[in-house]
């Protein structure tokens, strides 16, 4: 009887771990001002990175900082991008060469060289029902 109860407890625990949902906390600092808003996107695939976000939100900037919490995130590989829409036009403003005029960043503080940050440098793993914190400095 004791063995049966122990087996049931172990199986239930295993099911709970498999179904565990994760949380990703994104903290963006070093905004130039509190004007406009922060556009924060969460991506779950390399082929959609910086194109089609898995989840995203426009966040108010307070004290030159923005915080967003993504709840109920399945296990997997993710990346985050953010830009400061300082002029409130709903997009990342660029110059005539396509170079951003507004601040932007990515998870792991990945930086692009002659272009945007790469998935390989921005990606991170989410596992085991834990809180993952990404701190991005613009």
ROMISE-680518 format. One record per residue (C-alpha): x, y, z; residue in one letter. Coordinates in Angstrom, 3 decimals. Last residue first. Layout:
! residues N
((X, Y, Z), 'A')
...
***
This chain:
! residues 138
((19.451, 50.663, -23.768), 'X')
((20.040, 48.325, -20.838), 'X')
((18.152, 45.035, -20.861), 'X')
((17.666, 42.931, -17.754), 'X')
((16.104, 39.533, -18.442), 'X')
((14.827, 37.635, -15.443), 'X')
((13.594, 34.040, -15.753), 'X')
((11.181, 32.881, -13.061), 'X')
((11.144, 29.098, -12.922), 'X')
((8.598, 26.477, -13.932), 'X')
((11.191, 23.886, -14.956), 'X')
((12.615, 25.478, -18.094), 'X')
((13.011, 28.710, -20.089), 'X')
((16.147, 28.893, -22.220), 'X')
((17.710, 32.058, -23.624), 'X')
((18.137, 33.615, -27.067), 'X')
((19.651, 37.045, -27.726), 'X')
((23.063, 36.112, -29.142), 'X')
((21.871, 33.330, -31.465), 'X')
((18.799, 35.340, -32.417), 'X')
((21.042, 38.055, -33.859), 'X')
((20.926, 41.726, -32.862), 'X')
((20.032, 44.148, -35.667), 'X')
((22.456, 45.301, -38.342), 'X')
((26.045, 46.378, -38.972), 'X')
((27.084, 44.697, -35.732), 'X')
((24.052, 43.913, -33.619), 'X')
((24.111, 43.959, -29.856), 'X')
((22.785, 41.338, -27.473), 'X')
((21.977, 42.761, -24.026), 'X')
((21.199, 39.162, -22.998), 'X')
((17.729, 39.983, -24.308), 'X')
((17.527, 42.699, -26.940), 'X')
((17.823, 46.452, -27.255), 'X')
((16.506, 49.593, -28.938), 'X')
((16.910, 53.361, -28.696), 'X')
((15.306, 55.567, -31.353), 'X')
((16.968, 56.956, -34.491), 'X')
((17.426, 53.470, -35.901), 'X')
((19.617, 53.153, -39.023), 'X')
((17.516, 52.497, -42.118), 'X')
((19.724, 54.605, -44.390), 'X')
((17.121, 57.400, -44.603), 'X')
((16.943, 57.548, -40.800), 'X')
((14.955, 55.141, -38.648), 'X')
((11.917, 55.405, -36.364), 'X')
((10.959, 52.179, -34.619), 'X')
((7.193, 52.002, -34.919), 'X')
((3.973, 53.055, -33.181), 'X')
((4.294, 56.803, -33.912), 'X')
((4.698, 57.805, -30.259), 'X')
((7.818, 59.974, -30.865), 'X')
((9.872, 58.210, -28.176), 'X')
((8.948, 54.730, -29.305), 'X')
((11.733, 53.181, -27.230), 'X')
((12.503, 49.744, -28.595), 'X')
((12.516, 46.307, -27.052), 'X')
((13.410, 42.785, -28.144), 'X')
((13.163, 39.544, -26.208), 'X')
((14.368, 36.045, -27.069), 'X')
((12.963, 32.599, -26.331), 'X')
((13.859, 28.910, -26.243), 'X')
((11.380, 26.505, -24.703), 'X')
((9.212, 25.665, -21.741), 'X')
((5.725, 27.117, -21.977), 'X')
((5.129, 30.699, -20.782), 'X')
((2.279, 31.162, -18.326), 'X')
((3.212, 34.729, -17.374), 'X')
((5.145, 37.435, -19.255), 'X')
((6.097, 40.218, -16.851), 'X')
((6.912, 43.686, -18.169), 'X')
((9.044, 46.396, -16.585), 'X')
((10.006, 49.793, -18.024), 'X')
((12.626, 52.261, -16.737), 'X')
((13.501, 55.919, -17.359), 'X')
((11.782, 56.877, -14.070), 'X')
((8.558, 55.479, -15.484), 'X')
((8.161, 54.229, -19.049), 'X')
((4.728, 52.863, -19.933), 'X')
((4.673, 49.498, -21.667), 'X')
((3.390, 48.459, -25.087), 'X')
((3.007, 44.695, -25.142), 'X')
((4.189, 41.602, -26.869), 'X')
((3.692, 37.897, -27.232), 'X')
((4.927, 35.408, -29.849), 'X')
((6.382, 38.274, -31.839), 'X')
((6.432, 38.337, -35.597), 'X')
((9.399, 40.059, -37.275), 'X')
((12.219, 40.738, -34.779), 'X')
((12.759, 36.985, -34.378), 'X')
((10.226, 35.030, -36.473), 'X')
((12.663, 32.523, -38.034), 'X')
((14.560, 32.126, -34.758), 'X')
((11.492, 30.998, -32.855), 'X')
((9.806, 31.861, -29.546), 'X')
((9.841, 35.655, -29.623), 'X')
((8.816, 38.051, -26.833), 'X')
((8.268, 41.684, -27.791), 'X')
((8.550, 44.864, -25.750), 'X')
((7.498, 48.226, -27.182), 'X')
((8.493, 50.893, -24.675), 'X')
((6.452, 54.109, -24.633), 'X')
((6.585, 57.795, -25.499), 'X')
((8.429, 60.264, -23.283), 'X')
((9.996, 59.001, -20.038), 'X')
((13.460, 60.022, -21.229), 'X')
((16.789, 58.700, -22.536), 'X')
((15.833, 55.168, -21.431), 'X')
((18.583, 53.522, -19.347), 'X')
((16.614, 50.544, -18.099), 'X')
((14.500, 47.679, -19.419), 'X')
((13.336, 45.010, -16.990), 'X')
((11.812, 41.884, -18.524), 'X')
((10.380, 39.246, -16.201), 'X')
((9.746, 35.856, -17.786), 'X')
((7.452, 33.444, -15.972), 'X')
((7.164, 29.715, -16.511), 'X')
((4.361, 27.223, -16.663), 'X')
((4.720, 23.795, -15.144), 'X')
((2.816, 21.110, -17.051), 'X')
((5.718, 18.677, -17.159), 'X')
((6.572, 19.434, -13.512), 'X')
((2.965, 18.828, -12.446), 'X')
((2.847, 15.529, -14.346), 'X')
((6.073, 14.384, -12.669), 'X')
((4.714, 15.282, -9.236), 'X')
((1.588, 13.293, -9.982), 'X')
((3.670, 10.280, -10.990), 'X')
((5.870, 10.499, -7.871), 'X')
((2.821, 10.819, -5.614), 'X')
((1.122, 7.842, -7.302), 'X')
((4.275, 5.724, -6.938), 'X')
((4.552, 6.626, -3.239), 'X')
((0.893, 5.736, -2.656), 'X')
((1.366, 2.373, -4.348), 'X')
((4.556, 1.672, -2.368), 'X')
((2.779, 2.435, 0.923), 'X')
((0.000, 0.000, 0.000), 'X')
***
